[in-house]
Amino acid sequence: MTDVEGASAPGYDTEPMPAKIPWLPATLQPGARPEPCRRCGRKALIPWTLRRDDRSKQVLRTWVCTECQTTEERPEPE
């Protein structure tokens, strides 16, 4: 048996991907227009939810990557 501890394939992060969060989208929906994810580089970043910031009253959209499930908030035009 081969010792694989510390071995990694070229081009891949050495840290394992965490388990997917069940309430975040895990697949691209038909008709989605994904953008490249800043974290994993895959074209899987999609708009998800809207919220209004309590202090500034600005509308923010949460975007989520369906591959690595990273989230980011961006201002949304009203």
VENTA-V437295 format. One record per pair of residues at least 6 apart in sequence whose C-alpha atoms are under 6 Angstrom apart, sorted by the first residue. I is the first residue (numbers start at 1). J is the second residue. Records with the same first field share a line. If there is no record, write none. Layout:
BEGIN
I->J / J
END
This chain:
BEGIN
25->66
26->66
27->66
34->43 / 44 / 45 / 46
35->43 / 44 / 45
36->42 / 43 / 45
37->45
44->65 / 66
45->64 / 65
46->63 / 64
47->63
48->62 / 63
49->61 / 62
50->60 / 61
51->59 / 60
52->58 / 59 / 60
59->76
60->74 / 75 / 76
61->73 / 74 / 76
62->72 / 73
63->71 / 72
64->70 / 71
END
